[in-house]
């Protein structure tokens, strides 16, 4: 059964079993779908609500750079749910009625739930309005497909990337690859005094050398005050001209999270160590849209992947009325940047290296993850 928001699934159809509703096709929910048989054994149905595809953030920059096709960087959620024996609703959730235990959908319908979990990912945090035309964000990842098409069609002469973190570096590198046959000038503007403030300085230097050596104009320690049609205006009043601006200044949870009427932290739904809302025992969350009490976790897919087994176990335990187990985030996570220069730039804590071996490792890890949910 694969219901849609058009009404093929109704409240009356749910009375014979308990419903565990998964809002969003994030990393953590992919792992929960693998456990669909265990939910069925408990007389429960998994229902995934998501209007589109799962976009793999590890290939986001390569998607913009034209090095991966949309199919190579995404997973079809309807087919995945069907293979796992779960239901799929192609819609967006607009509201949560916790008193009646219903999720309201974008088509005006509603679904009942016994337990509900949110893993809807994140979007670009931007002080400026994003219109996906003159000013674009790097997330949701699917927007990069349209951005690539526009760049190839319009051939802009000047592009400004705003940000000093990993996303800004990868986007800049892949823009250089995408537009290498043109005379487009790419400028990277960062507010921090150096690129990649959170990684070892030696690796940051290697990344900066790669980008600058391929033609990027890198300007650091320059906060952007505003963005106009003519380009980016810096805090000192100077302006860097641009035909298009790409914002990579960090991530935040989708607006839906703040409208649930539940406690939040840093825009994420506040959960305890069991990944359950601190204010509602029937609501869970994981990944970028969650905020783990007592921690400030970076918004990286690896945390959603590691949370998946705990989330699955705890949803099953909640159905049984049993004890829930705690998620303990790893202290350091491996990150490998792909600048589209034939090398990878890897860091884990204070350890770092770069070269073709790092890129091969990234390619293997990415391919293994995607293949796991396509088979």
N, C-alpha and C positions, 0 to 999 in steps of 0.2 A: 504493500500500500504506500503510495506516495502522494499525500494530499497537497493541495495548493491553497492559497489564500482565497480562492474563488468560491470556497464553500464545500469542496469535496470532503473536507474533514469538518465535523461539527461537534458541538459540545455533547450531543446525545450519543455520538459514536464512542465517547471516551468513558462512559459509565461502567463498562465492563472491565476496565483495567485502570491502573494508576498511570499517570502521565508524568514523565520527566522531560521537561522542555529545555532544549539547548538553544539559547538565543545567540546567534552568530557562529560562523564557521572558523573560529580561531584555532591556533595550534592545540590548545588544551582539549577542545571539543572533538578534534580529529581522534585523539587518543580515547576519549569516552566512547565514540562510535565503535571502536574496536571491541568494546565490551558489551555490545548490544545483546548477545546471547545470554549473558548473565542477568541483564535487566529483564529479559523475557521470562527467564526462569523464576523470577520473583513476581510475575504477573504485571510487569510494568512495560510501558512502551516509550522508547526514546523518540522524541520529535525534534528535529533540527529545523530552526527557522532562520533562513538566510536567503536574500534575493539573488545572489550571484555565485561567484566562485571563491575558492580559497586562493589568495595570492601569496606566494612564498617570498617573504621579505629578503631572504638571502640572495635572490636573483633580481631584486627590484632595479638596482642600478644597471645591471646587464640588460634588463628589459628596455630601459630607456636608451641604452647604447646600441640597441639593435642586435645584440649578441645572443639574445634568447627570444624565442617567439612567445606569444601569450600562452600557448599550450605547454611550453617547456617551463613556464614559471607559475603554473596554477594547477588546481585540481577541481574537477567538476563535483560540486557537493551533492547534487541530486543523485548522480550515479553512485557516488561513494555511499550515501545513506542507503540506497537500494541494495548495494552489495552487502552491507552490514546488517540488513534487516531492520533498519530504522525508517521512520517516516520523515518526509521532507516537505516543508512549506516554503515556497518561493515568495517571501514577503519580508517587510521590515516590521519590527516591533515599535510601536509608538508610545505605549504606556503600559504600566503594570498596576493592576488592581489587587493589592495584597489582601484586602479584606475578603474579596470573593475568590481569590486565587485564580485570576485570569490574566492572560497577556493579550493586549489589544494590538491588532495588526493594521497595516497601512490601508487595507481595503475595507476597513470598518468592521471586520469580523473579530471574534475573540476566541481564544483557546484556553481551556481549563488546565491547571497544573497541580500536581501534588508537590513537586519540587521544580525549581527553575534555576538555570545557571546561565551566566552571561560571560561570553568570550567574544566580544565584538571588535577587538583590536583597538586601534588608535588612529588619530589623524594628525596632520601637521599643526603644531602650535605656532600660531602666527599673530603678532600684534596688528597685522594689516589684513584687510579683506582679501581672500583668495578667489579669483574669478576663473582659474584654470585656463586663462587665455594670456593676458599680459602678465599676471602674477599667479604662479602655480606653486602648489605644495608638493612634497615628495610622497605624501600619503593622503588617502588610501593608495595602495600600490597600483591598482587598476587605472588610475588617472595618468600614470606614466605612459601607458599605451597611446592614449590620445595626444599626450604632449609630444611624444616622438613623431607621430604622424604630422602634427602641426609644424614642428621644427623642420622636418624634411620638405614639407610643402612650401613653407614661407622663407626658409633659408635666412634667418635673422643675422644681422651683421654683428650684434653685440648682445651677449648674455651675461647676466650677473647672478651668481649663486651666493645666497646669504646663509652663513653658518660656519662653524669651526669644528664640528664633530665628524664622526665617521660617515654619516649620510652625506654631508656636504662634500667631503673628500671623494667619496665613491661617485657621486653624481657628477662632480667636476671632471673626474677622469673619464667617465663614460661619455660625457658630452664631447670631450676632446676626440674620443674615438669616433663618435657618430658623425661629427662635423669636420673630420680631418681633411676632407676633400674640398672644404669651403674656406673662405677667409674670415669666418666668424671669430670674434675675439671673446674669450671666456675669462671673466674676472671672478675670483672668489674673495668675499669680504667676510672676515670673522671678527667678533667682538673681543675674543680672548687674545692675549699677547702671543700665543703660539697655536699652531694647528694641533688638533686632537689633544686637548688638555688632560684627558683621562687615561692616556696610554704613555708608556715610557718615552722619554724625550728622543732617544735614538731612533725609534720607529717613526715618530712624528717627523723627524728630520728627513728620513728616507722617503716618506710619503710626499712631503713638500718638494723634495728634489725631483721626484717623478713628475708631479704636476707642473712645476715650473719649467722643467726641461722639455716638456711637450707643448709649452706655449701659454700656460695659464698665468694670468696676472694675479698674484696672491697678495692681499692687503689685510694685515692682522692688527688687532688692537684698535679697530675702528667700528664702534657701535653704529648701527643704522638707525636714524631717527624716524624716517618715513620713506614711503615709496610713492613716486609720482609716475605719470605716464612717460616722463622723460628718463626715469632711472631711479637710483637709490640716493637719498639725501643722507649724508653722514651727520654725526653729532656736532662736528665743527662747522656745519653749514655747506660744505662742499658737496658736489653732486657727481656721481659716476653714471654716465649715460648708458642706457640699455634699451634694447628693443623688447626684451623679455626678462623677467626676474623669476628665479626659482628659489623658494624659501625652504631651507633645511635647518631650522632653528630649534629642533626638538619636537617631541610628540606629547599628545595629551589624549585622554579618553574621549570617545564620541559624546556629544551633548546628551544623548539618551540617558547616560549614567547619572548625571546631575539631576535629571527630572524624575528619578524613581522614588524620591522621598526617603532615601536611605542615606546614612552617613557616608561621606566621601573624604578622600585625602589626596591632595595633589591631582585632583580631577578624577581619580579612580574610585571605584566602589570599595569601601573599607571592609576588609575581611580579616578574620582571625587566622590562626595557624592552620585551621582545618579548611580554609578557603570558603567559609560560610560568613555571610554578612553578620556584622557585630550587632545588628538590630533585628534580624529576621532569620530564624533557623531554617526556613524553607527556601532561602535565596543563597546561591553560591556564585562565585566569580573567579576567574583566573586570567592570566595573560596581561596584555597591555591595559585593559580596561579595569583591572583590579589594583588595589593598593593594600599590601600586606602590612598589618599593624606591627609597628616596631621596626620596620625596614623601609629603605628607599631604594627599591630595585630599579635598575635601568630597564627601559622598554625594549627588550630583546626577545626574539622568538624562543630562544633556548630556555627561558624561564617558563614559558607556557608549555613547552614540551616536557620539562621536568615536573610541572605541576599536574600534568594529565593523569598519571597513575594515582596520585593522591585524590584528585577530584573524582575519578571513577570510583575508587574504593569508598569514598565518603558519601557519594550519592547512593551507592548500593547499601552502605551501612545505615543511611538515613531511612531508606525504605524498610529495612529490617528493624529499625529502632535500636540499633547497636551503637557502640562507641566509635567515634571518628578518630582518625590518626592525623598527626601534624605534618605539615610540609615544612621542611627546613631547607631554605635556599642555599645553593653552593656559594662559597665565599667569592670565587672568581669564575668567570665564564670565558671560554675561548671565543675570540672574535677574529675573523680573517677578512680583511678588506680586499676587494677586487677593483683595481683602478683601470682595468682594461689595457694594461701595459705588458701583459704576459707573466706577471708575478703576483704573488699574494703577500699580504702584510699582516702577520699574525701576532696576537698578544694574548697572554693569559696572566693576569697579575703583573708581576715585574718581568716575566719572561717574554721575549719577543724574537722573531726572526722574519726574514722576508726572502722571497725567491720563488722559483718555479715549483719547488716541493710544497710550499705553503698553498699555492694555487691549486695544485693537484689534490691536496688534502681537502680543500674547500669543495672542489668539484665532486669528489667522492662522497663527502658528507651530505652535500645538497642532493645529489642524485639518489643516494640511499634513502633519504627521508621522503622524497617525492615518490619513489618507486614503492615504498611501503604502503602508500595509500592509493596507488593506481592498480595494483595487482588484484 
